[in-house]
Amino acid sequence: MSAARGGVPGGSRHRESRLPPALFHFFSRLGSLPVYASRVSADPVDEIVLDRQGSRYRLLYLLKRGYVAGRQALEDLVRTEGLATGDYTALSFLKVMEPCSTADLARAQRISPQAATQQVTQLKSKSLAISVVNQENRRVSLVSMTEEGHRCFDKIDRAARDLENEIASALDPSDRDLAISFLREIVAKTESLLPSP
């Protein structure tokens, strides 16, 4: 892939980049991931990674591409169990939080209480979760996964991990931990800029 197409830039751009070489290599490889190539249209700006000065990466553009491609792939996985990605997300939080209130679920996901209530209602309608009155505070209901909920989550989660491993295989093993660490820091910083839900 040529520099004009946003792949591995030429040597002069590489030297001008402020990114560590490993991260430079990581971002350069993103544009060639098979999952991206199969989901994103080939328009003239599709492969643009550097800004006009060529000195830094357009981070939000890359994150959006990864989100769109990853979400589509995940939707394909969860659909096999008759679920939506929102169901899988809610189950993944319940897996570590149950029993918990819908308010707890909302805070953990940084969504509104109304959205969390809708998630729980959806899970209960599919027999994936149940709610019982909290004996210590009868105004609050505690949500837990059902046996079927655990089965569905475990099956989808295994497939999702296989997908993540396939995406990560585009990187050298030595770069994978660095990439995850970098993305975690970016997510934490980005979330800190958002108002509380």
Order of alpha helices (4+ residues) and beta strands (2+ residues): alpha-alpha-alpha-alpha-alpha-alpha-alpha-beta-beta-alpha-alpha
